[in-house]
């Protein structure tokens, strides 16, 4: 793709009398439900008062597809367009995620797109983040060059922050797609889970835990070796959730990385399945994901503020997950030791964790162990950005609520990963995340459980002497604790490639 680095064109001083924008059109999902209210639908944008037929170069915008979001387009000039994010359904406060297509382009046509109504002022666009783009002939997502992206206060939009990016279309027959970050849709998850099911793995169980308001599946995966004998009080249990905030698509790539590793034939995964039960809810807010919301469910609720008292009709997916965790916590045969909720962060770099604050010093020290171990395994994980708090605003989150519900042998974390990039230890250059590096973080999270349980003697060292996994000793007061993980990652990649040919 060719890109132009020309500066943002000047806005016309007076507001255009004619807004070339179609009112809300509805997309219809298979099944007949009206699901995509508010997005532009094959909207042709022409100069004000233009009476003639559509011509090449009259851009056609569309966001009436799964996870799409674009609410309005204003024609500023032949080269410039103002784009308005559609707010989350039933909640006008959140306007961050965008995902739309452009077609009917002219070869070498240069444009400037201004996204003018972000609801957040702090943004990684200040630090070099850029939107992602792909086209029909080049289906792999890539980030726009940072030099073509500008983030600034705009006097023409009440001094709100605007993100402008310059782009040059280079193939007339292509449909171009632009997004805030790499999309990971509900349908993509369903396709991925169906593929896992077809493998008939004896240690993987998929079940429908419930349904969303719009009757989409709430999937629960259980990964463990049922044939391996359990200790007297049963196996330890790790519970992981993702995508409670639908626009945080990197969380799904991290979650898939966790799953891919745990179901693989890697020796570390095999030992973990023998000793630990993993329960994973990959998409807590399937309606919000489908609708292209950033933070909320269909009905406009930020589900991560309703853990204390979720409604079975307004928050059915959250209600089902909470009910399951409460039931497990009351079962003396279940050792629920970890709860991890995966998110993406819009203003910080790297992966990092949030944990809870406790009065008991011993519990505080034990809670710090897992993040320190993860820091050794994942070059993109930042221990210095990891923090522990009891912010009252976060009282309704999964981490805070379950931290108070579960006993003092359990640990609850929020795992965050940047929408943009990470900085490895000793480096001054940010490395933009890709779909693959998000998944690699997930794989590193999964294998860190081996280090944790070896440290706590649940998994005996004589069972794992042949596993090429670093022996991590917790050093009190150490810094970032980074180690060279290159050889280990190379070994793990080779083992995972070999395991792909195995059929079960």
C-alpha positions as CSV (number, residue, x, y, z in Angstrom):
1,X,0.0,0.0,0.0
2,X,1.1,3.5,-0.7
3,X,0.7,6.2,1.9
4,X,0.9,10.0,1.7
5,X,2.6,12.1,4.4
6,X,0.9,15.3,3.4
7,X,-0.4,17.5,6.2
8,X,-4.0,17.6,7.2
9,X,-6.0,19.9,4.9
10,X,-7.7,23.0,6.3
11,X,-11.3,22.8,7.4
12,X,-13.7,25.1,5.6
13,X,-14.5,27.9,7.9
14,X,-18.2,27.7,7.8
15,X,-20.2,24.6,8.5
16,X,-21.4,22.8,5.3
17,X,-25.1,23.6,4.8
18,X,-25.7,20.2,3.5
19,X,-24.5,17.2,5.5
20,X,-23.9,14.3,3.1
21,X,-24.8,11.6,5.6
22,X,-27.6,9.1,5.7
23,X,-29.5,8.6,8.9
24,X,-29.3,5.4,10.8
25,X,-29.7,2.3,8.7
26,X,-30.1,-1.2,10.1
27,X,-28.0,-4.2,9.3
28,X,-29.7,-7.6,9.7
29,X,-27.9,-10.5,11.1
30,X,-28.6,-14.0,9.9
31,X,-31.5,-15.0,12.1
32,X,-33.5,-11.9,11.3
33,X,-32.7,-9.6,14.3
34,X,-32.0,-5.9,13.8
35,X,-28.5,-5.8,15.2
36,X,-26.5,-3.0,13.7
37,X,-28.5,0.2,14.5
38,X,-26.6,3.4,14.1
39,X,-23.8,2.6,11.5
40,X,-23.5,4.1,8.1
41,X,-24.7,1.6,5.5
42,X,-23.1,1.8,2.0
43,X,-23.1,5.6,2.3
44,X,-21.9,7.4,-0.8
45,X,-20.3,10.7,0.1
46,X,-20.5,13.3,-2.7
47,X,-19.9,17.1,-2.7
48,X,-22.8,19.2,-1.3
49,X,-25.4,19.8,-4.0
50,X,-23.9,17.3,-6.4
51,X,-26.7,16.2,-8.7
52,X,-25.1,13.7,-11.0
53,X,-24.5,10.0,-10.9
54,X,-21.9,8.3,-8.7
55,X,-18.4,8.4,-10.0
56,X,-15.1,6.7,-9.2
57,X,-13.6,8.6,-6.3
58,X,-17.0,9.3,-4.6
59,X,-16.1,7.2,-1.5
60,X,-18.6,4.7,-0.2
61,X,-18.4,4.1,3.5
62,X,-19.9,1.1,5.3
63,X,-19.9,-0.2,8.9
64,X,-23.0,-2.4,8.8
65,X,-21.1,-5.6,9.5
66,X,-20.0,-7.5,12.6
67,X,-18.0,-5.4,15.0
68,X,-18.4,-2.4,12.7
69,X,-18.6,1.1,13.9
70,X,-18.9,4.4,12.0
71,X,-21.9,6.6,12.7
72,X,-21.5,9.6,10.4
73,X,-19.3,11.0,7.6
74,X,-19.1,14.7,6.7
75,X,-17.7,15.9,3.4
76,X,-15.2,18.7,4.0
77,X,-13.4,18.7,0.7
78,X,-12.5,16.4,-2.2
79,X,-9.6,15.3,-0.1
80,X,-10.9,15.5,3.5
81,X,-13.7,13.8,5.5
82,X,-14.8,14.1,9.1
83,X,-15.7,10.7,10.7
84,X,-17.9,10.3,13.7
85,X,-17.7,7.2,15.9
86,X,-21.1,5.7,16.8
87,X,-21.5,5.7,20.6
88,X,-22.0,2.4,22.4
89,X,-25.6,1.2,22.1
90,X,-27.8,2.8,24.8
91,X,-24.8,4.7,26.3
92,X,-23.5,7.9,24.6
93,X,-20.5,8.2,27.0
94,X,-18.2,5.8,25.1
95,X,-16.8,6.6,21.6
96,X,-13.5,5.0,21.0
97,X,-13.7,1.8,18.8
98,X,-14.1,2.3,15.0
99,X,-14.1,-0.3,12.2
100,X,-15.3,0.6,8.7
101,X,-14.7,0.0,5.0
102,X,-14.2,2.3,2.1
103,X,-14.7,1.4,-1.5
104,X,-15.3,3.0,-5.0
105,X,-11.9,4.6,-4.7
106,X,-9.8,6.1,-7.5
107,X,-6.2,4.9,-8.0
108,X,-3.7,7.2,-6.3
109,X,-6.6,9.1,-4.6
110,X,-5.2,10.8,-1.5
111,X,-7.5,11.5,1.5
112,X,-7.4,12.7,5.0
113,X,-9.8,11.1,7.5
114,X,-10.4,13.0,10.8
115,X,-12.0,11.0,13.6
116,X,-13.5,13.9,15.5
117,X,-15.5,12.7,18.5
118,X,-13.4,10.4,20.7
119,X,-14.8,10.3,24.2
120,X,-11.3,10.0,25.8
121,X,-8.7,12.6,25.6
122,X,-5.7,10.6,26.8
123,X,-4.7,8.2,24.0
124,X,-1.8,6.2,22.7
125,X,-2.1,8.2,19.5
126,X,0.1,10.7,21.4
127,X,2.8,8.0,21.7
128,X,2.9,6.8,18.0
129,X,-0.1,4.5,17.8
130,X,-1.9,4.4,14.4
131,X,-5.0,2.7,13.1
132,X,-4.8,-0.6,11.3
133,X,-5.7,-1.2,7.6
134,X,-6.2,-4.1,5.2
135,X,-7.8,-4.5,1.8
136,X,-9.3,-7.3,-0.2
137,X,-6.2,-8.0,-2.1
138,X,-4.0,-7.7,1.0
139,X,-6.0,-9.3,3.8
140,X,-3.3,-9.1,6.5
141,X,-3.8,-6.2,8.9
142,X,-1.0,-3.7,9.1
143,X,-0.5,-0.5,11.0
144,X,-0.4,2.8,9.2
145,X,2.9,4.7,9.4
146,X,3.0,6.8,12.5
147,X,4.2,9.8,10.5
148,X,0.8,9.9,8.7
149,X,-1.2,10.1,11.9
150,X,-1.8,13.3,13.9
151,X,-3.5,13.7,17.3
152,X,-4.4,17.2,18.4
153,X,-6.9,19.6,19.8
154,X,-9.1,20.9,17.0
155,X,-10.7,24.4,17.1
156,X,-13.3,23.3,14.6
157,X,-14.6,20.7,17.0
158,X,-14.9,22.6,20.3
159,X,-11.2,22.0,21.0
160,X,-11.9,18.3,21.3
161,X,-9.1,15.9,20.4
162,X,-9.1,14.7,16.8
163,X,-7.1,11.9,15.2
164,X,-6.3,12.6,11.6
165,X,-4.6,10.2,9.2
166,X,-3.5,10.6,5.6
167,X,-3.9,7.7,3.2
168,X,-3.4,7.0,-0.5
169,X,-5.6,4.4,-2.1
170,X,-3.7,2.5,-4.7
171,X,-6.0,-0.2,-6.2
172,X,-9.4,0.8,-7.6
173,X,-11.1,-2.5,-7.2
174,X,-10.1,-3.1,-3.6
175,X,-12.3,-2.6,-0.6
176,X,-10.2,-1.0,2.2
177,X,-11.0,-1.6,5.9
178,X,-9.8,0.6,8.8
179,X,-10.0,-0.1,12.5
180,X,-8.9,1.1,15.9
181,X,-7.1,-2.2,16.5
182,X,-7.0,-5.7,15.1
183,X,-10.7,-6.9,15.2
184,X,-11.5,-10.2,16.9
185,X,-15.2,-10.9,16.2
186,X,-17.8,-13.2,17.8
187,X,-17.9,-15.2,14.6
188,X,-14.1,-15.6,14.6
189,X,-14.3,-17.0,18.2
190,X,-17.1,-19.4,17.2
191,X,-15.1,-20.6,14.2
192,X,-12.1,-21.1,16.4
193,X,-13.9,-23.0,19.1
194,X,-15.7,-25.2,16.6
195,X,-12.3,-26.1,15.2
196,X,-11.1,-27.1,18.6
197,X,-14.2,-29.2,19.2
198,X,-13.6,-31.1,15.9
199,X,-10.2,-32.3,17.2
200,X,-12.0,-34.3,19.9
201,X,-9.3,-33.7,22.5
202,X,-9.9,-35.8,25.6
203,X,-8.8,-33.0,27.9
204,X,-10.9,-30.2,26.4
205,X,-14.6,-29.7,27.1
206,X,-16.7,-26.9,25.5
207,X,-20.1,-26.0,27.0
208,X,-22.7,-23.3,26.7
209,X,-22.8,-21.6,30.1
210,X,-25.6,-19.3,29.0
211,X,-26.9,-16.9,26.4
212,X,-26.6,-13.2,26.0
213,X,-29.6,-10.8,25.7
214,X,-29.5,-11.3,21.9
215,X,-29.2,-15.1,22.3
216,X,-25.5,-15.4,21.5
217,X,-23.5,-18.2,23.1
218,X,-21.6,-17.7,26.3
219,X,-18.9,-20.4,25.9
220,X,-17.0,-22.1,28.8
221,X,-13.9,-24.2,28.1
222,X,-12.6,-26.7,30.6
223,X,-9.0,-27.9,30.0
224,X,-7.6,-30.6,32.2
225,X,-6.5,-34.3,32.0
226,X,-9.4,-36.2,33.4
227,X,-7.4,-39.5,33.4
228,X,-4.7,-38.1,35.8
229,X,-5.3,-39.0,39.4
230,X,-6.1,-36.0,41.6
231,X,-4.5,-35.2,45.0
232,X,-6.6,-35.7,48.1
233,X,-8.3,-32.3,47.9
234,X,-8.5,-32.2,44.1
235,X,-6.7,-30.2,41.5
236,X,-6.0,-26.5,41.6
237,X,-8.4,-24.5,39.5
238,X,-7.6,-21.4,37.4
239,X,-10.5,-19.3,36.0
240,X,-9.9,-16.9,33.2
241,X,-12.3,-14.5,31.5
242,X,-11.9,-12.1,28.5
243,X,-13.7,-9.4,26.5
244,X,-16.0,-8.0,29.2
245,X,-15.2,-4.8,27.4
246,X,-16.0,-5.5,23.8
247,X,-13.7,-3.0,22.1
248,X,-10.6,-4.5,23.8
249,X,-9.9,-6.9,21.0
250,X,-6.3,-7.6,22.0
251,X,-7.7,-9.5,25.0
252,X,-9.1,-12.1,22.7
253,X,-5.7,-12.7,21.0
254,X,-4.1,-13.1,24.5
255,X,-6.9,-15.5,25.5
256,X,-6.5,-17.6,22.3
257,X,-2.8,-17.8,23.0
258,X,-3.5,-19.2,26.5
259,X,-5.9,-21.8,25.0
260,X,-3.6,-22.7,22.1
261,X,-0.8,-23.4,24.5
262,X,-2.9,-25.4,27.0
263,X,-4.3,-27.7,24.4
264,X,-1.0,-28.2,22.7
265,X,1.4,-31.2,23.0
266,X,4.1,-29.0,24.6
267,X,5.5,-30.8,27.6
268,X,4.7,-27.9,29.9
269,X,1.1,-28.0,28.8
270,X,0.9,-31.7,29.4
271,X,2.2,-31.4,33.0
272,X,-0.2,-28.5,33.6
273,X,-3.2,-30.5,32.4
274,X,-2.2,-33.3,34.8
275,X,-2.2,-31.0,37.8
276,X,-4.5,-28.0,37.1
277,X,-8.1,-27.4,35.9
278,X,-8.4,-24.4,33.6
279,X,-11.8,-22.9,33.1
280,X,-11.9,-20.2,30.4
281,X,-14.7,-17.8,29.3
282,X,-13.3,-16.3,26.1
283,X,-16.0,-13.7,25.5
284,X,-18.0,-12.3,28.4
285,X,-19.8,-9.7,26.3
286,X,-20.7,-11.3,23.0
287,X,-23.4,-8.8,22.1
288,X,-21.2,-5.8,22.7
289,X,-18.5,-7.4,20.5
290,X,-20.9,-8.2,17.7
291,X,-22.4,-4.6,17.8
292,X,-19.0,-2.9,17.6
293,X,-19.3,-1.3,21.1
294,X,-16.2,-0.2,23.0
295,X,-17.2,-0.7,26.6
296,X,-20.8,-1.7,27.0
297,X,-23.3,-4.4,26.4
298,X,-26.4,-4.1,24.1
299,X,-28.3,-2.3,26.9
300,X,-25.5,0.1,27.6
301,X,-24.1,-1.5,30.8
302,X,-20.4,-1.6,31.6
303,X,-20.6,-5.2,32.8
304,X,-17.3,-4.9,34.7
305,X,-19.1,-2.7,37.2
306,X,-21.9,-5.1,38.0
307,X,-20.2,-8.1,39.6
308,X,-21.7,-7.4,43.0
309,X,-25.3,-7.9,41.9
310,X,-25.7,-8.8,38.2
311,X,-29.2,-9.1,36.9
312,X,-30.2,-12.4,35.2
313,X,-32.1,-10.5,32.5
314,X,-30.0,-7.3,32.0
315,X,-26.5,-8.9,32.5
316,X,-27.2,-12.6,31.8
317,X,-23.6,-13.6,30.8
318,X,-22.1,-12.0,33.9
319,X,-24.8,-13.5,36.1
320,X,-24.0,-17.0,34.7
321,X,-20.3,-16.6,35.3
322,X,-20.6,-15.2,38.8
323,X,-23.1,-18.0,39.7
324,X,-20.6,-20.7,38.5
325,X,-17.7,-19.1,40.5
326,X,-19.8,-18.8,43.6
327,X,-20.9,-22.4,43.3
328,X,-17.4,-23.6,42.9
329,X,-16.2,-21.5,45.8
330,X,-18.8,-23.3,48.0
331,X,-17.7,-26.7,46.9
332,X,-15.1,-28.1,49.3
333,X,-13.7,-30.3,46.5
334,X,-12.8,-27.3,44.3
335,X,-9.5,-25.3,44.9
336,X,-10.2,-22.1,43.0
337,X,-6.7,-20.5,43.3
338,X,-6.6,-17.9,40.4
339,X,-9.0,-15.6,38.7
340,X,-7.6,-13.6,35.8
341,X,-9.7,-11.1,33.8
342,X,-8.0,-10.1,30.5
343,X,-8.3,-6.5,29.2
344,X,-6.6,-4.1,26.8
345,X,-5.3,-0.6,27.9
346,X,-5.7,2.5,25.8
347,X,-3.1,4.7,27.4
348,X,-0.2,2.5,28.6
349,X,2.4,0.3,27.0
350,X,3.3,-3.3,27.7
351,X,1.5,-6.0,29.4
352,X,1.0,-5.6,33.2
353,X,-1.4,-6.6,36.0
354,X,-3.6,-5.0,38.6
355,X,-4.1,-6.8,41.9
356,X,-5.8,-6.2,45.2
357,X,-4.6,-4.7,48.4
358,X,-4.7,-6.8,51.6
359,X,-3.9,-6.1,55.3
360,X,-1.9,-9.3,55.8
361,X,1.7,-8.8,54.7
362,X,2.1,-12.5,53.9
363,X,-0.8,-12.4,51.5
364,X,0.5,-9.3,49.8
365,X,3.9,-11.0,49.3
366,X,2.3,-14.2,47.9
367,X,0.1,-12.2,45.5
368,X,3.3,-10.6,44.0
369,X,4.7,-14.0,43.0
370,X,2.8,-14.7,39.8
371,X,3.5,-11.2,38.2
372,X,7.2,-11.6,39.0
373,X,7.3,-15.0,37.4
374,X,5.4,-13.8,34.4
375,X,7.9,-11.0,34.0
376,X,10.7,-13.6,33.6
377,X,8.8,-15.4,30.9
378,X,7.3,-12.5,28.9
379,X,9.7,-9.9,27.5
380,X,6.7,-7.5,27.0
381,X,5.4,-7.8,30.5
382,X,6.2,-4.8,32.8
383,X,6.6,-5.4,36.5
384,X,7.0,-1.7,37.1
385,X,3.6,-1.0,35.6
386,X,2.0,-3.7,37.7
387,X,0.1,-2.2,40.7
388,X,-2.1,-3.2,43.6
389,X,-5.0,-1.0,44.6
390,X,-8.5,-0.8,46.2
391,X,-9.8,2.1,44.1
392,X,-13.5,2.6,45.0
393,X,-14.4,3.2,41.4
394,X,-13.3,-0.4,40.7
395,X,-15.4,-2.0,43.4
396,X,-17.8,-3.7,41.0
397,X,-15.0,-5.3,38.9
398,X,-14.4,-9.0,38.8
399,X,-10.9,-8.6,40.3
400,X,-12.2,-6.5,43.3
401,X,-15.4,-8.5,43.9
402,X,-13.9,-11.9,43.7
403,X,-10.9,-10.8,45.7
404,X,-13.3,-10.2,48.6
405,X,-15.4,-13.3,48.0
406,X,-12.7,-16.0,47.7
407,X,-10.5,-17.1,50.6
408,X,-7.0,-15.9,51.3
409,X,-5.4,-18.7,49.3
410,X,-6.9,-17.3,46.1
411,X,-5.5,-14.6,43.8
412,X,-7.5,-12.3,41.6
413,X,-5.8,-10.2,38.9
414,X,-6.7,-8.0,35.9
415,X,-4.2,-8.7,33.1
416,X,-3.9,-5.6,30.8
417,X,-2.1,-5.4,27.5
418,X,-1.5,-2.3,25.5
419,X,-3.5,-1.5,22.4
420,X,-0.3,-0.3,20.8
421,X,3.2,-1.5,21.8
422,X,5.6,-2.8,24.4
423,X,9.2,-1.8,25.3
424,X,11.5,-4.7,26.2
425,X,13.9,-4.4,29.0
426,X,16.9,-2.3,28.1
427,X,15.3,-1.0,24.9
428,X,14.2,2.6,24.2
429,X,12.2,1.8,21.1
430,X,8.6,0.7,21.3
431,X,7.7,-2.5,19.4
432,X,4.1,-2.4,18.1
433,X,2.0,-5.4,19.0
434,X,0.8,-7.8,16.3
435,X,-1.9,-10.5,16.5
436,X,0.9,-13.0,16.9
437,X,2.7,-11.1,19.7
438,X,-0.6,-10.7,21.6
439,X,-1.0,-14.5,21.4
440,X,2.6,-15.0,22.5
441,X,1.8,-13.1,25.7
442,X,-1.1,-15.5,26.2
443,X,1.2,-18.5,25.8
444,X,3.7,-17.0,28.2
445,X,0.9,-16.5,30.8
446,X,-0.1,-20.1,30.5
447,X,3.3,-21.6,31.0
448,X,4.0,-19.3,33.9
449,X,1.6,-21.5,35.9
450,X,4.2,-24.3,35.7
451,X,6.8,-22.0,37.3
452,X,4.3,-21.0,40.0
453,X,3.3,-24.5,40.9
454,X,6.8,-25.8,40.8
455,X,7.8,-23.0,43.2
456,X,4.9,-24.1,45.5
457,X,5.8,-27.8,45.1
458,X,2.4,-28.8,43.7
459,X,4.3,-30.0,40.7
460,X,7.4,-32.0,41.7
461,X,10.7,-31.1,40.0
462,X,11.4,-34.7,39.2
463,X,8.3,-34.7,37.0
464,X,9.5,-31.8,34.9
465,X,13.3,-32.2,34.7
466,X,13.1,-32.7,30.9
467,X,11.0,-29.6,30.3
468,X,12.9,-26.7,28.9
469,X,11.3,-24.2,31.3
470,X,13.4,-21.7,33.2
471,X,13.8,-22.2,36.9
472,X,12.7,-19.0,38.4
473,X,13.6,-18.1,42.0
474,X,11.8,-15.2,43.5
475,X,14.2,-12.5,44.5
476,X,12.9,-10.0,47.1
477,X,13.3,-6.5,46.0
478,X,14.5,-7.3,42.5
479,X,14.0,-4.9,39.7
480,X,12.1,-5.8,36.5
481,X,13.7,-9.3,36.7
482,X,14.1,-9.6,32.9
483,X,16.0,-12.6,31.7
484,X,16.9,-13.6,28.1
485,X,14.0,-15.6,26.9
486,X,15.1,-15.9,23.3
487,X,16.4,-19.5,23.5
488,X,13.4,-20.7,25.5
489,X,10.9,-19.1,23.1
490,X,12.7,-20.7,20.1
491,X,12.6,-24.1,21.8
492,X,8.9,-23.7,22.6
493,X,8.1,-22.6,19.0
494,X,9.8,-25.7,17.7
495,X,7.9,-28.0,20.0
496,X,4.6,-26.3,19.2
497,X,5.2,-26.7,15.4
498,X,6.0,-30.4,15.9
499,X,2.8,-30.9,17.9
500,X,0.6,-29.4,15.1
501,X,0.9,-32.6,13.2
502,X,-0.5,-34.8,16.0
503,X,-4.0,-36.0,15.6
504,X,-6.2,-37.2,18.5
